[in-house]
């Protein structure tokens, strides 16, 4: 479990889709404050799995090999036959040729496309504890933008009265910074016309966006617009909470589960920067939940925003693609469960992955 100042990873929920780093509920935390359970199943290909392996400060653990990962379906261990490191930096050493020869009939990931797709999601609110956090983080978003690679393409959406597309995919950091400002301050919605197949606006459902009445539904509409784009995507969520607080604690609204499924279908991991001006608050469990459910991270920004930004920048810098031997998956016997993915003894760190369900 990652633990650090201003850094919090909350483990395990999702039933069949439990996080790769599943863990029992913390007995020291009251039950009403435990992350909510998403009772659903996410269908994903089991031949390859995208994971991040990070240290205490979110930095990727490099040069990992197939034998460094343990993947289990129930009590059965599933061999990892190949590991590929995907990043704009120099790739980690590949597995030895003799290992790769054994996997010639197994699908391998496509070559890395030029640049990453990064979507900033601004959850705006004029409540003093929320807008103050957005404005406090404003100076640090420039640092975050500067940490991205020159060929990365970025877009901005915001949710206030409804979902708004603030900036189409661009490499222009100044344009993205201005769009983030407009999103935080409820600026006038721009008129963005679709501009070719690589345009986010070309896949964005503007009619559905105008009908959106919750941040969870806004996440779903955004994810559906991302789904046609190939490869992994990163969403950076600058927000203050998900879910509904009631007498029994925080419950996830019905729109939460469809949002998680849409993000999984779009191959999008959500990295949350909690902007609330408080050390802790009730609706943070929903933010922790969407990060866990998508293989991302939840980070507080109240005390040490610089640390949160640096942790996020490191965590999104690359990921591994694990190739499994599908013949070793459990036989069709009616059982169901989730794959558990961890580093083997001797390798210290945390594995971040979208939940992967299996059914024998």
Residue, then its C-alpha position, 0 to 999 in steps of 0.5 A: x500500500x502506498x502511504x506518503x504525505x498527501x498520498x493515499x491509495x485506497x484498496x479493494x472494492x469491485x466484487x468481480x472487478x476488485x482492484x489488483x491490489x485487493x486488501x480487506x477493509x481497514x478495521x480502524x475506519x468506520x464502516x460508513x467511511x469505507x470505499x463503496x462497493x461497485x457490484x458489477x463485472x467488467x469484461x476485458x481481454x485476459x490475454x494482455x493486462x495494463x498495469x503500473x508498478x509504482x513505489x511509495x512516491x508514485x515513481x514507476x519501478x523499471x526493468x521488471x520482468x515476467x517473473x517479477x509479477x504474480x497473477x492469480x485467478x483464485x488459487x491458480x497462478x497464471x504465468x506471465x509470459x511477456x512484459x512490455x514497458x510503454x513510455x516515451x523514454x527509453x524502453x526497459x530491457x526486453x525479455x530474453x529471446x528464448x522467453x519470447x519464442x515461447x509466446x509467438x502464438x500469443x497476442x502482443x501489444x501494438x507499437x506505442x503511438x506517438x504521444x499520449x492522450x490526456x483529458x483534464x476533467x474539472x469538477x467546478x463548484x463555487x463553494x468556498x472550500x472547493x473553489x479555493x482549492x481549485x484556485x490554490x492548485x491553479x499555479x501548480x497545474x502549470x507545473x503538471x502541464x510542463x511535465x508532460x511530453x511535447x508530443x502529448x495531446x491534451x483536452x479539457x472538459x468541465x462539469x458545473x451546471x452540465x458537461x462542457x468541452x472546453x478544449x479539443x485535443x491539442x499540444x498547446x499548453x497555454x491553450x490548455x491552461x486557459x481552458x482549465x481556468x475557464x472550467x474552474x471559474x464557470x467561464x462561457x462555454x466555447x463553441x468547438x467544431x469537430x476537426x477530423x477523426x483525431x478531434x475529441x469534438x468529433x466523438x463528443x455527444x454535445x446533446x448528451x452533455x447538455x443533459x448531464x446532471x451529475x459528475x458521474x454521468x459526466x464521466x460516462x459521457x466523456x469516457x464514451x467520447x474517448x472510446x474510439x481512440x486507440x490505446x491507453x488514455x489518462x484522465x486527470x480529475x480535478x474535483x471535490x467528490x463523488x457520491x451522495x452523503x446521507x444518514x448512513x454515510x456515502x452511497x454511490x449514485x446509480x450513475x457510478x457503475x455505468x461510468x466505471x464501465x465506460x472508462x474501462x471500455x475506453x481504456x482510461x485510468x483516472x488520476x484524482x487531484x482532490x481540491x477540497x480545502x480540508x484534510x478529509x471529507x465525506x465525498x472523498x471516498x467516491x474519488x478514491x473509488x473511481x481511482x481504484x476502479x480504473x487503475x489510477x491514483x487518488x491524491x490530496x492537494x490541500x497540504x502539499x500540492x507540489x508533492x501531489x503534482x510530482x507524484x502524479x507526473x511520475x505515476x503517469x510516465x509509463x506502464x507495463x503490458x503483461x501478456x498472459x498464457x490464456x491456456x492456463x486460465x481456470x476451466x469453465x466450471x461456473x466459478x468466477x472471481x477476479x485476477x489478483x496482480x502483485x509483485x513477487x517477494x523481493x520487489x517492493x511496490x504497488x501494482x495499479x490496474x483496472x479490475x479484471x474479472x474471470x469466469x471459469 
